Amino acid sequence: MNTIVRSPFIDDFGNTGCQTFQALSTLCQLVEQTFFNNLVDLYSMNYVSAYATPAYLLQSQSETVVQQFFSSTTSNFLLSLRLIRDITQVNALLSALMTNYISYIPFDAIRASSYWRTYDDGCACASTKTCVTHSCIYENNDRSLSWSVPGFYIECFVLESLFQSTLDCFYNETCLSELQSRMESTSPMTAIPSFACFFDIDGAITEGPNFIAAAKPAIQTLIQLNVPVIFVSNTCMLESDKAKQLSAVLGVTIHPEQIVLAQTPMRTLTEFHNKHVLISGQDAAEDIARMIGFKSITTIEKVCEAFPELDMVDHMNRVKLSEMIRTQGLVHDENFRPVEAIVLLGEPIYWERSLQVIIDLLLTDGNPAKILTDSNTQHDHIPVIACNRDLVFKAAADLPRFGHGAFLTCLETLYKSISGNDLKYTAFVGKPYEIQYQYAEMIANKIALANGQPEIEKVYFIGDNPDVDIVGANMYDHVLKEPRNFRTSISGYSLLSDSLLLSATACESILVCTGVYEPNKHKLDGKNPWKLPTTIKLDVFEAVKYILFKETFPWIVSC
């Protein structure tokens, strides 16, 4: 095969192909955003009538509204497109690819000069913006040895080149193979990825007990391509159990190391691992805490056993307490060890009892036997470490269900009402906090290193919740763009210390429509840029297609 090098000819596909597809990508995004904005306006319309409307009239009016929707959507897009073309052409902007002018430095001159480009047929960009010629690939800069790319043209401006091109070659497998061969493109199956994909689970991979079918081929493809895949969820359970669940539904082996759950980054909070801590949660909360690294653990139930007068929500406990006081007096556990920190892993089963006991511990420095003087004075409570601030999550029910964030909201409100002070968290992990994304990146780099791959340069996060997944990914992207030695947390909580396993420089946020976010019911908050994703895709399958097209062929980005 002859070596293909960058050609000096303006009609060389190697010079302009990449930028033409970047322009196509931008137009696709403009179309998508325009349609989405108009669709939101359509769904927000209400039909109100003082009288019962005849069916035929309602049908006619509905059809008129739909026709207006299509008409206004088209008009809005064309208006945006015309603005772009006018700004480019009317101002006679010079193309960086020199498709409409030639720049040169005259002999003995110190400044560059330029003149409008003239195409082979004599058409000059100075008099018209629609000069056109076929796009070709040249071998060894020899103009006599060329291959014309079917349906691909070059004009004075890249955008106009796109409008003239039919892109026939990219819908023909033989032609596309010929193009790849001549451009000596790297095959997608042999490319070495330098990016990682992070996936939320609930609402992206699963929906309650159900599995979202579109996720399976998407994840399998990434695994086959050796792309580091990390699952980042605010669920609180053993990573090994979640890995088994995902392996079963995805049809590929998911290792526990690929699972970053709400509590996982607490492994890095080593200064608390030897303290006596209260663990709040349910199911395997104690086992999870020990897996994280906490060595001395107590629970709400054990505190209530030591101080039986604390739980007054349970009316049966009131009867038992009265009987205890009558027969033997109020008995406390004299060996009770004061709680030095509170670790909130997830919402408990009995909220009322947990809220009462946790606030008791906060007001008494972790020892309910302590005599409380005045609860309304300024008081620094014992450390509180929490994870998962999801207010709601998507399950089998039509409406979202309360998450750990709802429990934390109750705790904060009650503590404020009783003490007059704000509840302060010593550390917060889980999405949307940046430490969660940092920890996932560290794991992704470990996987890449084990596979002999380059370090991670870019992260793609796919999730269904704008308030959690997208906010977190966007905050992390902001952190990544700061100088490494000056990175600070947007959320106000601690970041991981500098590590050789933190190498990414960007994080794209991709919102899918299979969970909390439903485009026909929800409107993104345009006033809050943290909630705006890089792009919106129907499901995980479409999100992965977007990523692979973008990473494998930088000059082809799917609409």
Buried (B, 14 or more C-beta within 10 A) or exposed (E): EEEBEEBEBBBBBBBBBBBBBBBBBBBBBBBBBBBBBBBBEBEEEEEEEEEEEEEEEEEEEEEEEEEEBEEBBEEBBEEBBEEBBEEBBEEEEBBEBBBBBEEEEEEEEEEEEEEBBBBEEEBBBBEEBEBBBBBBBBBEEEEEEBBBBBBBBBBBBBBBBBBBBEBEBBEBEEBBEBBBEBBEBEEBEEBEBBBBBBBBBBBBBBBBEEBBEBBBBBBBBBBEBBBBBBBBBBBBBBBEBBBBBBBEBBEBEBEBBBBBBBBBBBEBBEEBBEBBBBBBBEBBBBEBBEBBBBEEBBBBEBBBBBBBBBBEBBEEBEEEBEEBEEEEEEEEEEEBEBBBBBBBBBBBEBBEBBBBBBBBBBBBBBBBEEEEEEBEEEBEBBBBBBBBBBBBBBBEEEEBBBBBBBBBEBBBEBBEEBBEBEBEBBBBBBBBBBBBBBBBBBBBBEBBBEEEBEBBEBBBBBBBBBBBBBBBBBBBBBBBEEEEEEBEBBBEBBBBEEEEBBBBEBBBBBBBBBBBBEBEEEEBEEEEEBBBBBBBBEBBBBBBBBBBBBBBBEBBBBE
